[in-house]
């Protein structure tokens, strides 16, 4: 798939990734006091950057968001590593990214509408 032909698909993949990340954050917050629970996160931006940096065409399946456990945050005495303040910060950042993707998609559709109306 060429990069120019897939911009709407890439934006859609970004929206799906942010939806998945929002679910992961909500799950982390829900398990704030669960003994032994380790927070989860979503890997997407790294995969997208790798595909976009490549000069070759790429398969959009390579850009699909993936859940993972970072295991880089301090663990409390109960084995849990969820920090409410960090998760709220991630939620705010995620919401802003989601809004940005929605705005990009809206602008792309407006460009398409404009191109159609000029014919």
Secondary structure, DSSP 8 states (H G I E B T S, - for coil): --TTTTHHHHHHHHHHHHHHHHHHHHHHHHTTT-TT----EEE-HHHHHHHHH-SS---GGGG--EEE----S---TTS----HHHHHHHHHHHHHHHHHHHHHHHHHHHHHHHHHHT-
